[in-house]
Structure formats: C-alpha cells, structure tokens
Amino acid sequence: VIYANGGFIKSEIWIKRLSSILKKKIIVSDQGDAALFGAYLLGLKAIGVIKNYEESEIYFQGEKVYEPEVSEVLDDLFLIYQEAVGKNVSILEKLSGLQDNR
C-alpha cells in the first residue's frame, strides 16, 4: 500500500496510472501538509511509539482508494519504456557530463 498526499493527488488520472504502473493500492489522504506529517511519523519512530513504518498505518486518514488496473497494454508499454530508457542511458550520461563541465 502507498499513501499519497500533496499537490499531485489532484489529478485522478495520474493517481490511477501510478497505481497501475506500481501495481500497488494507493490511498489518497488530504489530512494536511505531507512534509509535516512525514516529520511527525519520523518523530514517532524516533521516540519508539512505532517500531517501523508499517505500524504508522493507523495514523493515516485515507479518503480515496485506487486499486491497480490490470492491463496487458500498460504492462507492454512499461516494458517498452524501460527498454527505451536503457538504450538511452549512455546518451543521458553524455548530456549530464556536458552540464557538469559548465
């Protein structure tokens, strides 16, 4: 399960697509500032209230749940995307090297 918060949750199509790509259920929460809530969870772990982040589930207030869409087309598109990125790594490294030299 992935808990989501922040500006990008305003796009329902993006959340649906992300859920399908990651093959994970996404629970959207609009309970306030995401960074502040993350700091709160870090604090709970630091003082021993929770031992791991799986135990933090009770602190989330999920408002909407998105389940991954099962789609062979999306799976095929993702494989093509991974192949394209893999083939372009050397080009991207060259571009990055040019930026580093400026």
Disulfide bonds with the S-S distance in Angstrom:
none
